Amino acid sequence: MSTLINRQLLLKTRPDARVGREHFSLVETPVPELAPGEIVVRVLYLSMDPTNRVWMSDIPQYLPPVAIGEVMRALGIGRVVASRSPDFAEGDLVQGLVGWQDYMVATAEQAAQFLTLPASPGLPLPTLLGACGMSGLTAYYGLTEIAPVQPGETLVVSAAAGSVGSIAGQIGKIHGARVVGIAGGADKCRYLTETLGFDAAVDYKADDFKQQLKAATPDGVHVNFENVGGDVMRAVLSRMVIGGRVALCGVIANYNNTRPTDDVSVLISKRLTMRGFLILDYRKSREAVEQLGAWLLAGKLKAEETVADGLENAPEVLNRLFDGSHRGKLVLRVDPQA
């Protein structure tokens, strides 16, 4: 394996706000020979997620922060190109934490966390990272286990044109809910209602955002699938019915804010239930992957991906999550041949 050259993006400094190339070192090193139990994975696609930004920060979080000098942590899909493991063969397609690099040398312990995908999954690989990957699983479990939505209830989804929100809203429709999406701009709002079948869409960038939200939720909000936090979350919480439920998936509005403030006192007055969750708890669930895939193949679920190219562009591409210049799942193609 010494003939393979691996490019890696190592965290050099911790960003205060937006992420840039100056926060990383791009290094090239030979792929080492394998020890027993190890495999080499050629990274094909990387998932660009808000949690990448969290991992760059030296704050208490659910996984240790990426250390200075370490490869940037990230979920992706890759193909096994060499194996000294009895559990993996050359050619296997795998999904897991592969990092911002061309090749990952995975120890037996790391490889055990990979999800092996079907040889011919029947869906594009970017879709497997989105609707059938962490994004889809997040939406699925958020609305089936964390805050189950019932027929006839009103579900509000923030960041609804994004990778998680777009799937969450459609799952809500599959379960018979009335679904209201919150997105930025008229084009994204039309996409939610005209393409994805949401019942209503609200533009958080509009001056009359709160009035739009009130008009779209005349019976209040029973379930809030929260991706944003900040002003958007406060507005939705104010519309919730007594005893409503909140699936707290993310607070993206706070990730580039060094002094986030979220007042959740309304949870008391409205007796709301808010439950945070991490999809890492569910990442190897084949049942949910199969269900999401079946909905996609049957046309009950629509997925869209924004695919960018080039490992070296990862820092700038990640910022697109925060400025809204993408739709659906944001994916970075690392292997030009993928």
Backbone torsions as a table, in degrees:
resi	resn	phi	psi	omega
1	MET	NA	-2.5	-175.3
2	SER	-67.6	-14.6	179.4
3	THR	-78.9	-14.1	178.4
4	LEU	-83.3	131.4	177.4
5	ILE	-105.8	127.8	-176.2
6	ASN	-104.3	123.5	169.5
7	ARG	-91.3	134.8	-178.8
8	GLN	-134.5	141.1	171.7
9	LEU	-100.1	111.8	-178.9
10	LEU	-100.8	137.1	178.5
11	LEU	-67.2	122.0	-177.6
12	LYS	-101.0	-45.9	176.9
13	THR	-141.1	156.4	-178.1
14	ARG	-88.7	124.0	-179.3
15	PRO	-68.3	146.0	174.2
16	ASP	-87.6	-32.8	-179.1
17	ALA	-138.6	-108.6	179.3
18	ARG	-66.1	152.7	-179.0
19	VAL	-93.4	139.7	178.5
20	GLY	-137.5	168.5	178.7
21	ARG	-61.9	-26.0	-178.4
22	GLU	-66.2	-14.3	179.2
23	HIS	-87.0	-0.1	-175.7
24	PHE	-134.4	154.0	170.7
25	SER	-109.6	128.3	175.9
26	LEU	-96.3	112.1	-175.8
27	VAL	-118.7	155.8	177.3
28	GLU	-123.8	126.9	180.0
29	THR	-140.6	150.5	175.2
30	PRO	-66.6	145.0	173.7
31	VAL	-72.8	124.6	-175.4
32	PRO	-73.4	164.7	172.7
33	GLU	-65.0	149.3	-175.2
34	LEU	-84.8	143.6	169.2
35	ALA	-90.3	162.7	177.7
36	PRO	-54.7	135.0	179.0
37	GLY	90.5	-10.8	-176.7
38	GLU	-90.7	158.6	174.9
39	ILE	-135.9	158.2	172.6
40	VAL	-113.1	127.3	-179.6
41	VAL	-113.0	124.9	172.1
42	ARG	-82.2	115.8	-178.0
43	VAL	-72.3	125.8	-179.3
44	LEU	-99.1	-52.0	-179.5
45	TYR	-135.6	145.2	174.4
46	LEU	-112.8	139.8	173.6
47	SER	-85.7	127.6	178.3
48	MET	-99.1	113.5	-170.9
49	ASP	-130.9	149.7	175.6
50	PRO	-54.9	-30.4	-179.3
51	THR	-65.2	-22.9	173.8
52	ASN	-56.7	-41.0	-179.4
53	ARG	-66.6	-37.8	178.5
54	VAL	-64.0	-42.0	-177.7
55	TRP	-64.5	-21.2	177.8
56	MET	-77.4	-15.0	-173.4
57	SER	-94.7	140.2	179.2
58	ASP	-88.5	67.8	-180.0
59	ILE	-131.4	159.1	176.9
60	PRO	-59.9	130.6	-178.4
61	GLN	-154.5	177.7	-172.1
62	TYR	-75.8	-17.7	170.6
63	LEU	-126.5	154.9	177.0
64	PRO	-58.6	140.9	175.9
65	PRO	-57.7	150.5	173.2
66	VAL	-62.9	127.8	-177.9
67	ALA	-78.0	151.9	174.7
68	ILE	-59.4	130.0	-177.9
69	GLY	93.0	-5.8	178.4
70	GLU	-91.7	156.6	172.7
71	VAL	-64.0	135.2	179.0
72	MET	-62.4	127.8	-178.0
73	ARG	-73.2	139.7	177.7
74	ALA	-167.1	150.5	173.7
75	LEU	-81.9	145.9	176.9
76	GLY	-163.3	178.7	174.8
77	ILE	-117.6	137.1	179.2
78	GLY	-147.2	174.2	178.7
79	ARG	-120.9	134.5	179.1
80	VAL	-68.9	122.8	-179.5
81	VAL	-110.0	-10.9	174.3
82	ALA	-158.1	144.9	-176.6
83	SER	-148.5	134.7	166.9
84	ARG	-120.6	28.7	179.6
85	SER	-113.6	136.9	176.7
86	PRO	-69.9	-12.4	-175.1
87	ASP	-95.1	-9.8	-177.4
88	PHE	-134.7	140.8	177.0
89	ALA	-117.2	155.0	174.8
90	GLU	-56.9	134.0	-178.1
91	GLY	99.9	-14.6	179.1
92	ASP	-61.9	138.6	175.6
93	LEU	-96.8	126.4	-174.4
94	VAL	-131.8	156.1	176.6
95	GLN	-128.5	135.7	179.8
96	GLY	171.8	-168.0	-180.0
97	LEU	-79.6	99.0	-175.4
98	VAL	-104.8	-25.3	177.0
99	GLY	87.9	167.1	179.5
100	TRP	-81.5	83.7	-178.2
101	GLN	-162.8	165.2	178.3
102	ASP	-77.4	-38.0	-177.8
103	TYR	-132.7	142.1	172.4
104	MET	-116.9	126.3	169.9
105	VAL	-92.5	107.3	-174.8
106	ALA	-99.5	130.0	173.6
107	THR	-70.3	169.4	178.1
108	ALA	-58.4	-39.3	179.8
109	GLU	-66.1	-43.3	178.5
110	GLN	-67.3	-42.2	-178.9
111	ALA	-63.3	-30.5	-179.6
112	ALA	-64.1	-20.1	179.7
113	GLN	-87.2	-7.7	-179.2
114	PHE	-74.1	147.5	170.4
115	LEU	-98.4	119.6	177.7
116	THR	-81.2	125.6	-176.9
117	LEU	-94.2	158.1	176.5
118	PRO	-58.9	147.3	-179.3
119	ALA	-59.3	-37.8	175.7
120	SER	-126.3	84.4	-171.7
121	PRO	-67.6	-17.3	179.0
122	GLY	81.8	-0.7	179.2
123	LEU	-133.1	151.1	177.9
124	PRO	-60.9	147.3	-178.1
125	LEU	-59.3	-40.5	176.1
126	PRO	-58.8	-33.7	177.2
127	THR	-67.0	-36.0	177.4
128	LEU	-65.4	-28.2	175.8
129	LEU	-79.8	-23.4	-176.3
130	GLY	-101.3	-89.7	-173.5
131	ALA	-62.6	-31.4	178.3
132	CYS	-107.6	8.0	179.3
133	GLY	-108.7	-147.6	-175.9
134	MET	-60.4	-36.6	-178.8
135	SER	-63.7	-49.7	179.8
136	GLY	-64.5	-41.3	178.7
137	LEU	-63.4	-38.8	178.1
138	THR	-60.6	-47.3	178.8
139	ALA	-63.3	-42.9	-176.7
140	TYR	-61.3	-52.9	-176.8
141	TYR	-74.1	-28.5	176.7
142	GLY	-61.3	-33.2	-176.3
143	LEU	-105.4	-0.9	176.3
144	THR	-113.1	-29.9	-179.0
145	GLU	-118.0	-40.4	-173.6
146	ILE	-78.7	-51.6	177.3
147	ALA	-139.2	74.8	-175.8
148	PRO	-56.8	132.1	-179.5
149	VAL	-100.5	141.1	-174.2
150	GLN	-110.7	156.1	177.4
151	PRO	-55.5	136.2	177.6
152	GLY	87.5	-11.6	178.8
153	GLU	-80.5	160.6	175.3
154	THR	-97.9	123.6	177.8
155	LEU	-111.0	129.7	173.6
156	VAL	-111.6	131.9	-179.6
157	VAL	-121.5	122.9	175.5
158	SER	-91.7	161.6	-172.0
159	ALA	49.0	46.2	-168.3
160	ALA	-73.0	-16.7	176.9
161	ALA	-92.4	1.0	178.9
162	GLY	-84.3	-177.0	-172.4
163	SER	-65.4	-40.6	-179.7
164	VAL	-82.1	-47.9	-175.4
165	GLY	-61.7	-39.1	-178.4
166	SER	-64.6	-36.3	177.5
167	ILE	-75.6	-39.6	-179.8
168	ALA	-59.6	-44.5	179.7
169	GLY	-62.2	-41.2	179.8
170	GLN	-68.4	-36.3	175.6
171	ILE	-64.4	-38.5	175.8
172	GLY	-58.6	-41.9	177.9
173	LYS	-65.3	-40.9	178.5
174	ILE	-58.8	-34.0	-179.6
175	HIS	-87.8	5.7	173.3
176	GLY	87.4	15.6	180.0
177	ALA	-86.9	160.7	168.1
178	ARG	-89.4	122.8	-168.9
179	VAL	-113.6	127.7	176.2
180	VAL	-117.5	124.5	179.4
181	GLY	-104.8	146.3	174.6
182	ILE	-113.5	126.1	-178.2
183	ALA	-147.5	171.5	-177.5
184	GLY	-103.7	110.6	176.5
185	GLY	103.9	152.5	-177.1
186	ALA	-65.1	-37.2	-178.1
187	ASP	-62.7	-45.3	179.9
188	LYS	-66.9	-37.2	178.9
189	CYS	-64.6	-40.9	175.9
190	ARG	-63.6	-38.5	177.7
191	TYR	-58.1	-41.5	-178.7
192	LEU	-63.9	-45.1	-175.6
193	THR	-84.1	-40.7	-173.5
194	GLU	-84.2	-31.8	-177.2
195	THR	-102.0	-44.7	-174.8
196	LEU	-93.9	-10.5	174.4
197	GLY	84.2	16.8	174.4
198	PHE	-61.9	150.6	179.5
199	ASP	-75.3	-30.7	179.1
200	ALA	-156.7	157.7	177.5
201	ALA	-138.5	142.3	-176.1
202	VAL	-123.6	134.0	-178.1
203	ASP	-93.6	109.3	-177.3
204	TYR	-71.1	-13.8	178.2
205	LYS	-84.3	-11.4	-177.1
206	ALA	-75.4	149.0	179.3
207	ASP	-62.9	-30.8	-178.3
208	ASP	-101.4	32.9	-176.9
209	PHE	-52.1	-48.8	-176.4
210	LYS	-65.4	-35.8	177.3
211	GLN	-67.6	-39.9	176.1
212	GLN	-60.3	-43.9	-178.6
213	LEU	-63.5	-41.3	178.8
214	LYS	-62.9	-43.2	-179.4
215	ALA	-66.9	-31.8	-178.4
216	ALA	-80.6	-13.7	-177.8
217	THR	-128.2	61.9	-176.0
218	PRO	-62.4	-27.1	179.7
219	ASP	-99.7	14.5	-177.3
220	GLY	82.7	-176.3	-177.7
221	VAL	-118.7	124.6	179.1
222	HIS	-88.9	-40.6	-178.6
223	VAL	-132.4	132.9	175.3
224	ASN	-116.3	117.9	172.5
225	PHE	-94.5	102.7	-167.6
226	GLU	-98.8	119.9	178.3
227	ASN	-114.7	-10.3	-165.0
228	VAL	-113.6	-48.5	-173.8
229	GLY	77.4	-166.4	175.7
230	GLY	60.4	-144.9	-175.6
231	ASP	-62.2	-36.4	-179.3
232	VAL	-63.9	-47.1	179.9
233	MET	-63.0	-42.2	-179.5
234	ARG	-61.1	-38.8	179.1
235	ALA	-64.8	-41.3	-179.8
236	VAL	-69.3	-43.5	179.8
237	LEU	-58.8	-34.0	-179.8
238	SER	-67.7	-19.0	-179.5
239	ARG	-96.5	-2.0	-172.7
240	MET	-77.1	148.8	177.1
241	VAL	-76.6	160.6	175.6
242	ILE	-63.1	129.5	-178.2
243	GLY	85.1	13.1	179.2
244	GLY	-68.2	167.4	-176.4
245	ARG	-124.0	142.3	-179.9
246	VAL	-123.7	124.0	170.5
247	ALA	-95.4	107.6	-175.5
248	LEU	-89.9	99.1	-176.1
249	CYS	-91.5	-40.1	-177.8
250	GLY	-165.7	163.5	176.8
251	VAL	-132.3	63.9	-171.8
252	ILE	-59.3	-26.5	179.5
253	ALA	-64.2	-20.1	-176.9
254	ASN	-98.0	-10.2	-169.8
255	TYR	-68.3	-29.5	176.1
256	ASN	-103.5	15.8	-178.2
257	ASN	-111.5	119.7	-176.8
258	THR	-75.7	-13.8	179.5
259	ARG	-132.7	67.6	-178.9
260	PRO	-68.5	143.6	177.3
261	THR	-135.9	116.3	175.0
262	ASP	-126.3	112.1	178.1
263	ASP	-86.4	115.6	-177.7
264	VAL	-112.4	26.1	180.0
265	SER	-64.2	-22.2	178.3
266	VAL	-62.9	-22.6	176.3
267	LEU	-58.6	-32.2	-179.8
268	ILE	-74.1	-52.6	-173.8
269	SER	-64.7	-32.0	-179.1
270	LYS	-102.6	4.9	178.1
271	ARG	52.2	46.5	-178.5
272	LEU	-82.6	155.2	172.2
273	THR	-109.9	119.1	177.1
274	MET	-117.5	125.6	-178.4
275	ARG	-129.1	119.9	174.1
276	GLY	-83.4	154.8	179.8
277	PHE	-153.7	157.9	178.9
278	LEU	-122.2	129.9	-178.3
279	ILE	-70.4	-16.8	175.9
280	LEU	-57.7	-23.3	178.0
281	ASP	-71.5	-16.4	-173.6
282	TYR	-122.5	6.4	-163.9
283	ARG	-66.1	-13.9	179.9
284	LYS	-108.4	24.3	-177.8
285	SER	-83.3	102.7	-179.5
286	ARG	-72.2	-29.5	-179.8
287	GLU	-58.6	-47.3	-178.8
288	ALA	-68.1	-39.8	178.2
289	VAL	-59.7	-43.1	-179.6
290	GLU	-65.9	-39.3	179.2
291	GLN	-66.5	-44.1	178.2
292	LEU	-62.3	-42.7	178.1
293	GLY	-61.9	-40.2	179.5
294	ALA	-64.9	-41.4	177.6
295	TRP	-62.9	-40.7	179.3
296	LEU	-63.7	-48.1	-177.6
297	LEU	-66.4	-27.9	179.7
298	ALA	-86.0	-5.1	-179.5
299	GLY	81.6	7.6	178.4
300	LYS	-79.8	-17.6	-177.9
301	LEU	-130.3	132.1	177.5
302	LYS	-112.1	138.9	-178.6
303	ALA	-128.6	146.7	176.7
304	GLU	-137.2	142.8	178.6
305	GLU	-126.5	143.6	168.0
306	THR	-105.4	115.0	-174.8
307	VAL	-107.3	120.5	173.7
308	ALA	-105.1	166.7	-174.6
309	ASP	-124.5	147.5	168.7
310	GLY	98.0	113.8	178.3
311	LEU	-53.3	-41.1	-176.4
312	GLU	-63.5	-17.7	-178.4
313	ASN	-92.5	2.3	-174.1
314	ALA	-53.1	-45.5	-178.5
315	PRO	-59.2	-46.1	-179.4
316	GLU	-68.1	-38.2	179.9
317	VAL	-63.1	-39.0	-179.5
318	LEU	-58.1	-35.6	-179.4
319	ASN	-62.2	-21.5	-179.9
320	ARG	-64.4	-20.8	175.4
321	LEU	-65.4	-30.6	-172.0
322	PHE	-99.2	-17.4	177.6
323	ASP	-103.4	-0.7	173.5
324	GLY	76.6	15.5	-176.4
325	SER	-89.7	42.0	174.6
326	HIS	-154.3	169.6	176.8
327	ARG	-137.8	140.1	-178.5
328	GLY	73.2	-146.2	-176.8
329	LYS	-83.5	129.1	177.1
330	LEU	-93.2	121.6	-173.7
331	VAL	-130.5	143.5	176.9
332	LEU	-112.1	121.6	176.5
333	ARG	-82.7	118.5	-178.4
334	VAL	-93.1	-43.7	179.2
335	ASP	-92.4	114.3	-178.3
336	PRO	-59.2	-21.9	-178.4
337	GLN	-87.8	-4.6	-175.0
338	ALA	-70.2	NA	NA
